[in-house]
Amino acid sequence: MKNLLKISLFVCFVLFVNISSAQKLMLGLGGGYATFDMSDTRAYNEWVQNNLPFSPALTDDFPGWYYFSGEALYTLPKTVAVGLKMSTTSTGSRLHLSDYSGEYTFDNKQNAWFVGVKTLLGKAPGQKSGPCFSMEAGASFSSMSFEEEIVVYEERESDNEDFSAIGFYVEPGLTYLQNIGKNLIVSGNVSYHMDFGKGYHINGESDMEIIHPETNEKIKPQWNGLRAGIIIYWSL
Amino acid sequence: MQLKLSIVIVVLALLSGCTYSPGGEHFVELNQTGTPPAVEVELNFDTDTLYIHNNEWIIFSYKTNGDKVNWARFIIDGLETSPNDEQHGGLELFYYFPGFEPGIHSLSFQVYTQSGTGSIADKVGAEGFLLQKDWVLIIVDDWEMGSAIVDTSFSEGFLNLNWEEYKGLNFEHYKLYKYTHTALPDQLVATITDQHVTTARDINYHGENSSYYVLTNDRFRKGYFDIEGPLPQISATNNTDGDIVLSWEIPPFWAALKGYRIMDDDISWTDQGFVPLIEINDPLTDSCIIPDPYFAHNYDIWFQLDPKGIAYLDNWIRPVQLATRTPDKVSYGFESPKSGGASTGIGNVVYFSNQNGLNFFNTQTLENIVKNPPSPLTRIHASSGNKYLIGFDSATRKLFLYDLEHPEKNKTLDFSESLNYISHIASVSDRGTGIIISDIKAILVDFISEKIITEKELPNDGLYRNFMSGDGNYFTLDTWGGYSWYTCENNVIEELTLIRANEEGTLFSDFLPGDATKVVTAAYDHVSVYDCKTQQLLKRWEFTPGLETTVYHVVKGSGQLFFSEGENLLLLNLTTGDRTLLGKSTNNNKWDLIYNNGQILWSEGKRLDVSDKI
């Protein structure tokens, strides 16, 4: 929370300095590749593996995946561009075992939407090509679902459970803006996503949090990781 | 505006389609055959048929490896039972059977194990082997739960008892008990804690009448098993030395014995009851010889087993059960012709009569010549010089005179007209005269001419014994009033009162052979010789005080008196007074012993050779 407060004060200072300069609006769409921590859910998977009467293999383990974003930045004349950004990404894991008698599958799917404020800080961002520092901060909305299914000969049983969590995030990074036409700007950016927040709870029942049965630790969404991507801006 | 909205929708759809979906498969190739796991089931019963008492709790239980068994259950009469109490990977079923009618029921035990393939189905219990074991339950009562003794045997000298194996559950122990009629309470013979051991040994069985039973779990009993013996049969024979040889079969329970006691049932003659003869301390001995036997005694041999342990008898002298006896009495000596009345002769011949006739037994050659008078004679008397022999014909109640030198002159004498009653006894002289005692009359008779010479009234009834002197001038008479002596010289019967006055308590009297005027008298304490003419005492010898004396007869030819003093058989030389010990006999009154030429004969067919003693 202290970091978030510091970032907010810095944004207010930049806006104050540039308030009398010329303004410009940038609309951008982008995407990229993200990596994730997910150590809590990995530990949970391990517990599931150890407590089944048979031994499924971990065939998918929260790999890095694409993210997509959209943003609208308002550029100030000298050094700052600030606006809103929304992005989304997902990942998952699978425990699986099959033999002549049946099949067992345990899928863990996680998805998140991030809504926040983005700021570019550099030499006339959006107006001149060049590097910038970027900073994002906002709220994260995560969802997780367990999809378990076992098939033994002709018998089939399945079970689904959905969870959700709300948190905060900050994502500092570096951006390079390149004007490629009268109104088009392309940016390449690299950043690091950091998550803060509560653990997952059953949908609609915020006090029913999921915990690790052995450690009693809450299972949190852990989207922490690198982000690398491209954004195309349309400057108005 | 619609275009912009469409673009937004397309973008969102693309974003949704790009949501990550986990994937991957892990397939394991397995052998589907599987093998039954090595489940170790331990039940507290191992037979296919279970006998259960109709009034008890039964605990069925098994223990197995819980990692390999999915579930297990008991089914009684088609219904799964409960509760099942799982403990340490096992299962226990407590079941109470009072509600069951006696009869046949069913019990099944099912174990559902894993298949052993390692598959998902195996791990979740959807695949496996169903193992089932079935039993027949037979609900029975107390009697049927008991174990009956079925047979017995002997080994190593002991009794072994075999019984039925307990059929029920929850075996604790067998207790083998013995009941005897002389010991209370019942004796515990053995305690067996192994259900499959159904035999035990009674080291204290000695052949006594016993009833055995098995008590299982201190509760169930099934009848008694009675056993007695086998007691050995003892036999007695004479060996070539005349000794009594006893032999018997060694009893099969010999190891429980210390040995044997051999006794004589002596009630018949001394009223001492059982007299010990031999004690044998080796149970494997099967024969013996009676030491120092008595002549002229019928041994009634009792063979008693001497137990090594507890003997349930009141005392050993009164055998209640553990004794057998010889089938027949046995006596010491050699076989000789069985005699009835007997009379000794001068030489080697002894006369006696029996059902075969008149026997002339030669004591030197052991030859016996049988002559047949008209009918068997009793109460025979031979004259001192062996000229004549007179006997009583029991069939005709007449007298028979035997001329020993001229058998062709033998004849039957009929004096019945002169006799009031049955003639009791007669004696004869070498002249052929004699005395007949009938009732209270003494009749002097000439047997040759068959005429009565004279008669005399007697003060008392005459008894059996009277002896006439060889010359026919004197006779002795044994009456109820005691002995008396008479002269019949000159055909007049007169009592010799001086002798009678001096000889109170006389037991025996006869004349010295070769000197008819000398009469020998014997009382319980002395022997006297009188001169009948003068009635003077010529000689006197004392018997040993305190010993019972029996005088048998005067030995013709040698002038000796054959008698017994206590248990000793003796000859007394009536000239010198010397005594010769011949052997031992019972100290009761054996009136019919006859000594002749080194042989002692007994009317019951035994002969004792004492020729080495004289």
Interface residues (C-beta under 8 A of the other chain):
Chain A: L29 L52 P53 F54 P56 A57 T59 D60 P63 W65 Y66 F68 G70 T88 S90 T91 G92 S93 R94 H96 L97 S98 D99 Y100 S101 G102 E103 Y104 D107 N108 K109 N111 I150 V152 Y153 E155
Chain B: V11 L14 L15 C18 T19 Y20 S21 P22 G23 G24 E25 H26 F27 V28 E29 L30 Q32 T117 G118 S119 I120 A121 D122 K123 V124 A126 E127
